[in-house]
């Protein structure tokens, strides 16, 4: 198994001419709306002094952030990155560094569209959980009720698929898939083709036996959403998740479309191993596991929404009871991290990361301090076996929340 195919398989929970151009923070953004994080608090009870969980974003703290972010950029050779931090009671930090296009030198800025990779999983699982609330499906239904031909399908539940405990083989670890993808990264893949790569392999373990991060699980859940909602997955997510959350700059592409303005994206997951621009590659190979596109401000909205199940207007995205199920986060093989239903918890931070060729992202929320962190960058090239999004997350949280340092170390290839 090549190192490139291992990284492509990870897709994102592990679960980069570098300029240090600083773009001033966007002005006039509203403070993070207060929410009643009842479901999140079920697993993350507030500390006696919530304001102490995250340091105030003073001028001194912001200067420390500038320095740390630029240090990671230099070390990991990241062309461009945008960081947003919003603390409900003490302002915000929104800055871009570096370039969005290495050829033209165009600056990175907070308004660019970016591919968000496996953060797509949080949307797909939210769609599934809405169907649970609607009594159209149940978490402990087995997948063979909805999709035929799944190995062990009479034993694997929807809960186990969403929690990465199905035992199914990850299609993006398959060598023939990797060769097909890298030989023509602009080609489309159907969900059925992706499943075929997975299903030719025997199951890895019995359902529920352990955690194994697997894109195959999300392809199956996407098909369940389509079958039981009567809508294409992207249409369902648009109508029932994005519109209610007023996330007008987020989309589920049907092909390689990429709204402008967007950043170029740089990857070494290529047939030659050389770095290429992946901006126009087709993300259909990730589909329900990794195809979506968004912006900094939309992901700012999504972080507390997915972590609490509550919309900015106070209405529920999913019910309190279902959100409690989502936030049961058993330990994983990743030290310090638990994974629930399409969502992780790392040292108190709740959310997900994303990685696909050319792009990485991190969107997390700390309920104790009602603080959001979003990181968007235009490379997925590892630095010393670490994803650059994790390097940024650790550097930033070491400053703003030293008692809640986000660290999601890469797992060995045998995950």
N, C-alpha and C positions, 0 to 999 in steps of 0.2 A: 504494500500500500504506500503510495507516494505521500510525501509531506503535504503537497498541494491538495491532494484529495482528502486528506485528513482535515485540513482547514476548511475546505469547501463543505465537507460533511458537517462540521461543527455548526456552521451557519449562524450561530450566535449564542448560545448560552455558554460560556466556557466555565460558558454556563453550567505617518507614518510619514529643485530650487526652493528650499524651505525659507519662507520669509516670516518674520515676526511682526508683521504689520498689524497694529491694533486698530480696530474700528470702534469708535465710541459706542457706548450702549445706546440702544434705541430709546428715544424719549417718549414719555407720556403713557407708558404701559400701565394698566391698572394693577393694583395689588391683587394677589391671589385671593379669589373669593373664599370667604369662610365656608366651611362645610362641616356637617356633623358626621364625623367618620366612625359611625357606630359599628359597622362591620369590621373595619380595619382595627378598631380598638379592641375587638374581641381577642385578637392575637397580638396586639401591640398596645398594651395599656399605657396611658400617659404617665410620664415620670412626674414626680412631685413638682419639678420646676421645668415645664416644657420649654420655656424660652432658652434654657441653658443647653438644650440639645444641639442647637445650631448657633454659632457665633453671629452677632450682628454684623451686617455687611458694611462695616465702616470703611473709610478711605484706606486705612492701614491693611485691613483684611483684603480689600480689593487689589491692593498692590501686591500682597502675597500671592493672590490668585494669578495675577498677570505673570508674575515670575515663575510660578510652578507650571502653569500651562505652557509657557514658552520653553521651559526646560524640557518638558515631555515632548513637545514638538521637535526640538532639536535632537534629543536622544533617539526618538523613534522615526525621525525623518517624515513627519506628517506634513503634507503640503498646506492643508487648511483645516481649521476647526472653529466651531461656534459653540459657546457655552452659555447656558442660561440658568441662573439660580434665582428662585423667588421664595423669600421667607415672608409669611403672611403678615408679620408684625414689624418688619424692619427692611422693607425695600427689596431691591433686586440688583442683580449683576448680569448684564447681557453684553457679551463682546464676541467679536470674530477676530481671528488671527490668521495670517498667512494668505494663501492664494486659492481661488476656486478653479483656476486654469493655469497650469504651469507654462503652457505655450504663450499665452497672451499676457500673463501676469495679472489677470483680473482678480481683484481682491475678494476674499471670502467675506460674506456679510450675513446678518441674521435673517434676511428675508428669502434666502434661497430654498428651493425645493430640494429635498434629499431623499435618497432611497433609505428605508429604515429596516430592511431585512427582517429578522426574526421578531421584531416588535409586532409584526403582522400577527403572530400567534396570539397576542393579547386580544386582538380584535376578533379573530376566528373563535376563540374560546368564549369571549363575551357573547357572540352571536349564539353559540350553542347553549350557554347558560340562560339566555333569554327564552329559548325554546323550552328549557327545563321549567322556567317560571310559567310558561304558557301551557304546561302539562302536555306538550306534544312529544316530549321525550323524557327519559329519566336517566340520571347519572349512572345508575347501576344496570341499565340496559346493556346487553352485549352487542357488539358491532355487527354481528351477523344478522341482526334484525333489520339493518338498514343497508349494508353492503355485503354482497356475496363474494365468496372466494378468498376471504381473509384467513391466513393461517392462524389456527387457534381462535377463530372468530366467535365460536360459541362460548369462549371463556373470557375474552377481553372485553372489559366494560368501557363505556365512554369516559368514566372517571379515570380509569387507568391510562387511556389514550391522552387525555388532557394533562395528566400528572406525570407523563413520561415514564410509565411503568408497565407498558404493554408487553415487552419482550420481542416486538417486531424488529426486523432488520431495517436499518436506516438506508433508504434508497440512495442518498447522496454519498454513502460509503462504497457503493458498488463501482467497480473499476470500469465497467462498460458504460455506466452513466457518465462517469467522469470524462471518459474519452469522447463520448458523444457531445457533451457540453463544451469541452475545451476545443474540440475540432471546429465547432461552429457555435460560438456563444450567442449568436443572434437568432438561433433557431427556436421555434416554440416547442413546448412540451405540454401534453395533456395530463390531467390528473391520473388517468388510467395508465398512461405510459410510465409515469413515475412509480405508481404502485407495482407495475410489472417488474421493475428493477428490484424492488424490495421483496416481492413474494416468491422470487426464484430461490431465495435463501431460506434456510430453516430458521425457526424462531430461536432466539438467543437464550431465553429463560421463560419460566412460567409467569403468567400475568401477576403483577404485584410483588414479585420477588425482590426487585431492586429498581433503582433509578437508572435510566439510560436515555439520554437526550436524543430524540429521533424525529426527523421531519416527516416520516411516514405517518405518524400518529395524526398530524395536523391535516394532511391530505385527506385522510379518512373523515375527520371531523368536518372539514369543508364540504365533503359530499353529503354528510348527514344534514348539515344546515340547508344545503340546496334541496335535498329530497323532502325534508319536513317543512320547509318554508315555502316551497314552490318558486323560489327566486334564485337567480345566479348569486353566488357568494358575494361578489363585489356589489351587486345591487342591494342585497340584504344589508350589508355593512353600511352602505351609503344611507339607506332609508331609515334604518333602525338604530344606528350607532352614531354615524358622523353628523347627520342632520340634527338629532336631538342634542348633541354635544356642541353644535354650532362650529364644527371643524370643517370649514369650507375649503381649506387648502390641503386636505388629505384625500387620497384616492387609492383605489385598487385597480391598477392598470390591467387592461386585457391583453396587452402586448408590450412592446418596448417603448411606448409613449412616455414622455418625461416633460412635464410642463416647464416653461421658462419663467423666470430665470432659475437655472439650476447649476450646481457645481459639477464639474467633471469628477470622475472617480478613478483612482489608480490602484491597480492590483497586479500581483505576480502569479495569480492563479490562471496561468495560460499554458497552452501546449508547449511553448518554448521555454517557459519559466522567466521570460523577460517581462518587465513592467509595461502594462498597456492601460489605455484609457477605456474603462468599462461603462461609460455613461449610456451608450446606446445598446448595451447588451440586453437581451430579453430575460426578464426576471420570472417568466412563467415556470421555470424549473423549480421555483420556490413556492408558487401559488399560495395556498392558504397558510403556508409556513413562513413565507418571506418576501412576497411581491410588492408590498405597499410603499407609498411615497407620502411624505409629509413635510411640515415646516416646524421651525422652532416654536412658534407661538401655538400651533395646534397641539404639539406634543406637550407643551406646558399645560394645556387644558386636559389632555388625556391622563397625565400622571396621577393627579388626585382622583380623577373619575374612575380609573381602573383599580386604584388601590382601595377606594372606599365604596365603589358601586353607586356613587351619587353624582348626579349631574351638577354643573355650576349653578343652575337655577333652583337646586334643592330637591328636584325630582329624582327618582331612582332609575339608574340604568339597568340594574338587576336588583332583585329583592334583598333585603337584609339577610334573610335565612340562606339564600343561595350564595351571597357574598361570603358569609361565614364558612360555607363549604369550600369556596374558592381559596380562602386564606388559611386553610389547614395545610401547613407547609412541612411535611416530613423531611428529615435530613436527606441530603444527597451524598454522592461520593465527592462533592466539592466541599472542602473544609469551610465551615462557617456559613453555608448556604442551604436554605430549604426551598423546595419547589412545590407549589400548590397546583391549581388548575390553570395552566397557561400563565403562571406568574411566579416570580421568585421573591425571596426575602433574604437579604444579605446584611447582617449587622443592623437590622431594623429598617433598612431601606427596602421598599416594595416596588416592584416593577419588572422591567425586562431590558435586555440589550438586543442589539441587532447587528448582523454582519453578513454581507454578501459581496461579491467581487466589486471593489472600488469604494465601498462605503461601510461605515460603522456608526452605531448610535447607542445611546444609553438614556433611558427615561425612568427615573425613580422618584419616589415620594417617601418622606419621613413623617409619619402621622403625628409623632410626639410634638413636633415643631411646625407642623403644617408647612413643610418646605419641599420644594420641587427642584430637581436637578435634571437638566437635559444637556446632552453632549452629542453633537453631530459632526462627523469628520469625513474626509474624502479619500480615505485609503483603508484597506483591510490588511495591510502588510504587517505581519507580526514583528515584534521587537523582543528578542531573547525569549521566544516561546510565549509571549504575552500579547493579548489583543490590545491595540492602542486605546480602545474605548475604556478598558479596565484600568490602564495606566492613568488616564485622565481622571477616571472616577476615584481612584485611590488618592491621587495627588490633591484633588479638589476637596474631598471629604476629610482628608487628614488636616486640612486647614479649617474648614467650616464646621465640622462635626467630629472632633477627635475621639469622642466616645462611640462613634458610629462610622467607622472607616470602611468604605465600600472596597472590597477586595474579592474578585472572582477569578481565582487562578485557573489557568488552562489545565484541562485534564489530560492524562496520558491517552495515547491513541486508542486504547482498548475500551474506551468508555461505552 
